Amino acid sequence: MQRTQSRMPGWLARANPTTVFLITLVLVLAAFFAPGVVGGLLMLLLAAGVATLLVATWSVQTPPTRAIRLVVLTLLVTAGLAKLL
C-alpha cells in the first residue's frame, strides 16, 4: 500500500481536472438515482475513492480541509449504507 500512496500524488498532479470532475459527477448522479443496492454500492465506491484521496493527501492539507473531507466521507458512507438498507 505504501508504494501506491507514493505514486498517487504524481498521478493526481497529471490528471486532467475536468475529466476527473466529470467522472466523479457521473458517479455521484448514478449513485443518487440508482435504486437500492446498486446505488448504495456506487456510493460506497465513491467513499472509498474519497478515503484513498484523503489518505494520500493528508500530510499536505490544512486542518479545515481535513475536517471538510472527513465530513464528506462520513456523509457518503452514511448515505451508501442507508441505500443498502
Contacts in CASP RR format, 6 or more apart in sequence:
PFRMAT RR
TARGET T0000
AUTHOR 0000-0000-0000
METHOD contacts of the structure
MODEL  1
MQRTQSRMPGWLARANPTTVFLITLVLVLAAFFAPGVVGGLLMLLLAAGV
ATLLVATWSVQTPPTRAIRLVVLTLLVTAGLAKLL
5 55 0 8 1.000
5 56 0 8 1.000
8 52 0 8 1.000
8 56 0 8 1.000
9 56 0 8 1.000
9 57 0 8 1.000
12 53 0 8 1.000
12 56 0 8 1.000
12 57 0 8 1.000
24 46 0 8 1.000
27 42 0 8 1.000
27 45 0 8 1.000
27 46 0 8 1.000
28 46 0 8 1.000
30 39 0 8 1.000
30 42 0 8 1.000
31 39 0 8 1.000
31 40 0 8 1.000
31 42 0 8 1.000
31 43 0 8 1.000
31 45 0 8 1.000
31 46 0 8 1.000
31 80 0 8 1.000
31 83 0 8 1.000
32 39 0 8 1.000
32 43 0 8 1.000
34 40 0 8 1.000
34 42 0 8 1.000
36 83 0 8 1.000
36 84 0 8 1.000
37 83 0 8 1.000
37 84 0 8 1.000
39 80 0 8 1.000
39 83 0 8 1.000
40 79 0 8 1.000
40 80 0 8 1.000
40 81 0 8 1.000
40 83 0 8 1.000
40 84 0 8 1.000
41 80 0 8 1.000
41 84 0 8 1.000
43 76 0 8 1.000
43 79 0 8 1.000
43 80 0 8 1.000
43 83 0 8 1.000
44 76 0 8 1.000
44 77 0 8 1.000
44 80 0 8 1.000
44 81 0 8 1.000
44 84 0 8 1.000
46 76 0 8 1.000
47 73 0 8 1.000
47 76 0 8 1.000
47 77 0 8 1.000
47 80 0 8 1.000
50 69 0 8 1.000
50 72 0 8 1.000
50 73 0 8 1.000
50 76 0 8 1.000
51 73 0 8 1.000
53 69 0 8 1.000
54 66 0 8 1.000
54 69 0 8 1.000
54 70 0 8 1.000
54 73 0 8 1.000
58 66 0 8 1.000
61 69 0 8 1.000
END
